[in-house]
Amino acid sequence: MNWQLTVATGTLGVLLACVVLAQEKKPAAAAVEQDQPAATATGYFEPVGAAELAAGTEQITSLVIKQIVAHGSQVKQGQALVWFKTDDVDKQVEDAETALRLAELKQQEADFTHQQFLKIQTLDLAVAQRAKRDAQQAYDNFIKVDRDQRIASTGFNLKSSKASLENAMEELKQLEKMYQEDELTEESEEIVLKRAKRSVESAQFRLKVAEITASRSLEQVIPREQEQQDDTLARALLQFDKTRRGLDLARQRKEIEAAKGRKAFAKQKQDVDKMRSDRKQMVLRAATDGVVYHGTLSRGKLGEKPSSLAAETTVTNKQVLVTLVNPRALQIRVDLPESALRHVKPGGKGTASPKAFPDRKLEITVKSVSLIPMSNGKHDCVVNVRLDGNEPAVAAGMACDVEFK
């Protein structure tokens, strides 16, 4: 019995020891769990307020690098960074200045031609006004004088023809009466009577012609002339309006063309002035102290391949050649996984370990988080970082492991 009691007592002691040991391990496990980060991601040290330098010329769009400072160089404000070759640029400026001188002569000729055009237009308008005036005068003369005179003349001619017939008949009548009294010889009588009869016949014929002429004049000729005068005046007025309108439209077209020419010349002159200014920008200088990076940084990242910028490289006027970085003004740009979005909030804390120096733990504070994806499964996140001042220093473009608490 004693040995059984001893075994039971030993077993109970072992169980109690296991329970105590388990209780001691729980806080340690909880502490380990608390030290685990809420989310992790990879980030890149991004310069804040970096200055991107390009040739910035306006008219000279292609340049050849003569010399460029080395990538990673520390430079001072005002220091030359990039030099461009000037031979081709000087030729472009010379050609542009020659073209401008020719354009100036052409513009002077165009201005003179335009002034001549305006003077000729004044003369053409005066001719049209005189033609209109003459047509109006001719119409007024016909309406006020000529038409009534034609009617009166027609009536007078008819009246004269009637009077001539009456006179001839009266003369024949008197002759016949005289001859009945035997005042003349029979031979003379026949001759005179024959002449008188012929005069009567002639007067009768002329009267008939006069009646026909008068009828036609009053019923056809004069009304036709009235219509012709109306038509002539109407056409003259229309022609005047057409001429005046045509002159006005031609003047407007010429004014537009002249303004267009002057504008083109002014732009050409402005372009030459800009080209002369471009010529003075054949050396790029640092706007502030900093470190030179060739090309651009995108979200803190450099290109996959080293920059090919060097002497004899042809570049464009808008191409970024140098990014000037303040090495002490950095932040971290993170491509935050969508799965970590719920754990990262503005103001949140954490640490960043540069991949080059994994033992360093830099304190970070979340500056901003975009809820809108910038690409599939990735959200933009900007993190402020407190640099520790250790050497070698962290540089823009380096990668780091970010842990968010």
Secondary structure, DSSP 8 states (H G I E B T S, - for coil): -HHHHHHHHHHHHHHHHHHHHHHHHHHHHHHHHHHS-SEEEEEEEEESS-EEEE---SS--EEEEEEE--TT-EE-TT-EEEEE--HHHHHHHHHHHHHHHHHHHHHHHHHHHHHHHHHHHHHHHHHHHHHHHHHHHHHHHIIIIIHHHHHHHHHHHHHHHHHHHHHHHHHHHHHHHHHHTT-S-HHHHHHHHHHHHHHHHHHHHHHHHHHHHHHHIIIIIHHHHHHHHHHHHHHHHHHHHHHHHHHHHHHHHHHHHHHHHHHHHHHHHHHHHHHHHHHTTSEEE-SSSEEEEES--BTTB--SS-----TT-EEETTSEEEEEE-TT-EEEEEEEEGGGGGG--TT-EEEEEETTSTT--EEEEEEEE-SS-SBTTEEEEEEEE-----SS---TT-EEEEEE-
